[in-house]
């Protein structure tokens, strides 16, 4: 499986913001995670485990749902979610394709937002109720951190299988992708 092209297209120059780097990190880490998960037998992907979202696929679906909810907040649209996950996840392949599109959208957003736009406050209502207010930058940082948090749960579940997978930590991304490509594109 190839890494998503958005990681390498339209790379910001050395003056890039942390948000641009982090949205690319999220896409890269998601790609590595899905690459491993897609090599597992499906019974391991859907197997119920003692974890918050019960399975690998439900955990990955939760990350997608939250990304989609905050995309709606950022675009001023409404979403149809009534909880932070769906009762039934899509197929793994469908979820992977949707995740790539979502990661591409967040990368493109981070590339086009100005410093002033990043500081604009977005008002929204939490799925569980209550008012929320975050800057665009805070929302972008949240979706990156939220994805990292739940990939940690997926990594734990992967350790319960025979899967072996590549490290998807930020320092590895910086070394192997971010810095390497800055030198290559200079």
N, C-alpha and C positions, 0 to 999 in steps of 0.2 A: 504494500500500500504506500503510495507516495504521500508526502506531506502536502497540505493545502497550498496552492499557489499564492494565496494572499500573503503568506509569510514572507515572500520574496518580491512580490510586485510592489511598485511604488514605495519602496523603502524610504522612510524619512531620512534626512541627512543627519549629521552629527548633533544638530541642535534639537533633535526630537525630544518630545516630552516623555516623562515617565509613563503617562497614560498610553501613549502610542506603543511603547516598548511592552508594557504589561498586557495590552490586548493581544499582541502578537505572541507573547509568552503563553497566554491562555489557549490560543488556537493550537500552538505547538504541543502543549501538554495534553490537550484533549486528543489530538491526533495520535500521540504515543499511547495514550490510555485505550482509545478505541481499537488501535492496531492490535494490542494484546487481547482485549476482550473479544474481538472478532475471531480470534484464533481458538477460542475455547469452545468446547461442546456446548450447545445451547442449554442443556440441562444445568450446567454450571452458571450460566449467565442469569437464568431465572430462578435458580435455587434459593429458597428462603433461608436466611441466615439471621443470627442475632445481631442486627444492626438497625439503625433508625428507619431506613426505607425498605428493609426486608430482603433486597436482592441487588445485584450489580446493576441490572437494567433499570430497576426503579430508582436507584440512586442517580444514575446518569440522566434519567428522565427528569428527576427533580431539578437537577442543575439546568437543564434546558427550559423547564417551565419557569423558573425564576428569571433566567435570561430573557425569556419572552415577556414576562410581566414587566420587567424594567425597561425593555424596549418600548412597550406600550406607554409607559410613563414618560420616557424620553421623547417620544413622538407626539405626545398629547392625545393618544388614542386610548380607547377603552379595551380591555381584554375580557375574555369570557371565563377566566379561571375563578373557581370558588374555593380552591385550596391550593396548597403549594406543590401539589403533584396531581397526576391523573390516576383514576382508578386502574386503568389498564395502559401500560406503555405501548408505544408503537413497536414495530419490529426493530431489531437492532440496526439493520441496514437503513431503515427509514430514519431512525433516531440519529444515526451517524450523518446522513445527508443533511438533515435539518440542523444539526449542530455545526457542520461546516458552514452552511449559509448564515447561521446566527453569528458565528465567530467572524466571518467575513464582514457582516453588517457592523459589528462593534469595531473592527479594525478601520473600516471606512469612516465610521463616525469619528473615531479618535483622530483620524488624519485630517478631517475637515473642520473640526471645532477650533475656534480661536481661544486664546487664553481667557478672554472676557466671557465667551460662551461657556467655557468649562466652569466658570464661577457662578453662572446663573442657577438660581434655586428652582427646583421642580417640586411642585406640590402634588401629592397623590394620596390615595387611600390604600392602606395595607389590606391584603387579602383577608387577614384575620380580623380586620376592623381597626379603626383608628387612623388619624391623619399622619401623613409623613411629609417631610421636607428635606431634600438633599440637593446639593449642587450636582451638576452633570458629572463633575470630576469625582465626587463622592460615590455616585452611582456606578461609574465605570470601575472605580477601585473596589467597590462592593462586589460587582459581578466577577471580577478577577479573584478576589479573596474567597468568595463563596465557592467558586469552581475548584479552587485549590483545596479548600477544606473538605469538600465531598470527594474529590479524587483521592484524598487520604483514606477515606472509608473504602473506596473501591480498591485501593492498593492493599488494604488489610484483607479484604475479601479475596483478592487475587492470590495473596499468600496462603490462603486456605485451599488453593487449587494447585495444579502442577505447573501453572503458568510462570514464566520468567519474563521480566519486562525491563525496559530501559528506564533509567532514572529520569524523572520529569521535573526535577527541582529547578528553580530559577537560576542558580549559579551555573548549572549545566547548560541551560538555554543561552545564558549570556556568553559562555565560553564557546559552545558548539554552533550556535546559530547567529546570535546578535552581533557579537564582536567579530566573528569570522566573516560575516557578510559585509560589515562596515569596511573591513580591510580589503575585501574582494571588490567592492563597489567604489572604492576611493580612487 
